[in-house]
Amino acid sequence: YAPTAKPTAAEARIRFWEQMHSLLGKAPGDCHVLLGGDLNAVASKGAQNEFAPFLGRHAGDGTTETSIQMMTAARDADMMVAGTLWPQRDCSTWYHPRFGNGRMIDHWLFRRSDRWFVAKCRTIRYEEGAGLPDWGEYTDHEPVELRLRLGRDWRRTPPRRAVERPARSRLRGPSTEAQACRASFAAAVQVALGAHGDDATWGDLVLLSHEQALE
């Protein structure tokens, strides 16, 4: 539970996020780290979109002090805000008692390296008869559900092998270096085709061209 945005809580907010930064920094690099709670801040991209890499496409653009403090901690810990990754009709988790405007100030944060394991994040609405408990008598916040791929769903796909690609940009343009590269490449392909014989197919030509371009 993070301190509120009240001016009287300014020092408490600074201490809270300093302690959170220290705590997250102690987590081992090979562990799955989740941070969830009432953080009393709206996830936003920042004035210069400096926090955009740590948010999904459905984040706001606010630049309040509480937002900057939360997003700075997320950036320093290389964590993303899960609730901004999926569209929702209304993602608000708290409504102002006087004005009625809603805000999403309850969040789940996870390490960006664990993006594959995060399957879904959404704000849950209480609906009578839906079989969910009525939490209204305990809190004025709506809960946020985070779904993870664990157990039987632990099906992480193996990383793709990086394909070595030729530096084609060196062949482009009217410069002397580009002209020399093109001439050298053409001569190398001709030599390779000559060594291959008269029965070379288009597939052989593609393969030979790729090999010579890498060299």
C-alpha positions, 0 to 999 in steps of 0.5 A: 500500500503506497501513500496517497497523493496528499501533500502531507504524504510527500515525504512518506511517498519518497521513503516508500519508493526508496525502500521499494527500489532497495527491495527490488534490487535485492531480488536474484536475477533468475527469479520471477518477481511480481509486485502487486498492490494499491500503489496510489498512482496512475501508470503513464508514459511520461512527458517525453514518453520515457516510460513507454517501454515499461507499459503496454499500448493502453497506458495514459499520458499523465505526469503526476508526481505519484505516477512519475515515482511509480514509473521511475521505480518500474524503470529502475527495476526493469518491470512492466505494468501488467494492466496496460497490456490489454484493452478493457472497457473500464480498467478503473480500480477506484472511483472518487467518492465526490466526483465519481471519476475512475482511476486505475491505481491498483497494479501488478508489475512484473519483470520484462524478461517474464513477459511470456509468463503473463497471460492476462491482467484485468480489473474485476467487477462485482456482479450480483449472481456471478458467484463472486464475493461482495468485497464492497463492505471491505474496500472501495477498490476493485480487485485486479486479477493477474493470470500466469502461465504456470504448472501445466501451461509452462510451455515456453517456446525455445528461442529462435536461432539468429539468422546471419544476414549479409550487409546489403547496405554496402552494395547500395549507392554510387560510391566507389566503395559500393561499386567495388563491393558489387564488382567483387560480389559479382566476380565471387558469384561467377567463380562459385557458379563455375565451380558448381557446374552447368547443372546449377538450379535457381536454388543453387544460385540463391544459396551460392549468392547468400554464401558469397554475400556473407563472405 
